[in-house]
Amino acid sequence: MTRDSAAAPGTVRPGGRTARTRAAVRDAVLTGLADHGYPGLTVEYVAERSGVHKTTLYRRWGGVDGLLVDALDLAGEDSWSPPDTGTLEGDLCALADEVAATFGDRATAAAPTAFIAAAFQSERAAQGLRDFYRERFARCDPLISRAIERGEAPPGTDAGAVARAVSAPLYFRVLVTREPIDATHARQSALAVLAAIQAGAYTDDTDSAPPPDAVGDPKAATAQATDPRDADPRGDASAAVSTGAVREPAASATGRDRAGDGHGGAGRSDHSGPTADEHTRRRES
């Protein structure tokens, strides 16, 4: 059988899968991922490591991808709940500390890192990982609800978005740039998210949002530019002259003096030309 050929885990003989067998298989999958990665994980390895015959593994889990997904499902059945320190800042810092503690230690980071790597190679593993984190982030709802009740977060703050934002910089260091993380990085991430929460960055409430800035909003900028009350007098000269609203600026006293004594240079005169009103009077005469 291939990795993707069987039914999803949990759909075949659910009553025959004892908790003990399932846990043994899960532990073998985690060990195999940590030691060999997704490419090196095989049903034969899991069978040998768990003591469960490979025929049983194929029948109940279908293959490697089914084993991965079920291992994630089992991990999601734990009793984890978000911190409750009494303040939003304390909760966010504690949440970031948990991420740093897990991914900051090579031993504890091996399995979750391997799951993430497997998600790039298996769509079923990727879907299992998304489901796992979706459920995990949903558990953070009480953390934000308490913060809203205390007046520390605006109504409508998205708990899932907050949880993602707290962990994202830490995941980036571990998984992308391969840099170490510690308590300092965790606190920096938590405080940055705290400031963003207080600024309303994780709400979908646009009613209380400030009006768009004309500089940053193309529509507002266009409206402002086409409003005749705000027109630049240096802009459309023909329109301005036709209304008689704008006069040509008179030459300065310095310019007239220079023109009168012959020092004004070519093209200089005592004034710059007839005004719009003078054009009108000449046409009428």
Buried (B, 14 or more C-beta within 10 A) or exposed (E): EEBEEBEBBBEBEEEEBEEEBBEBBBBBBBBBBBEEBBEEBBBEBBBEBBEBEBEBBBBBBBBBBBBBBBBBBBBBEEEEEBBEBEBBBEBBBBBBBBBBBBBBEEEEBBBBBBBBBBBEEBEBBBBBBEBBBEEBBEBBBEBBEBBBEEEBBBEBBBBBBBBBBBBEBBBEBBBEEEEEBEEEBBBEBBBBBBEBBBEBBBBEEEEEEEEEEBEEEEEBBEEEEEEEEEBEEEEEEEEBBEEEEBBBEEBEEEBBEBBEEEEBEEEBEEEEEEBBEEBBEEEEE
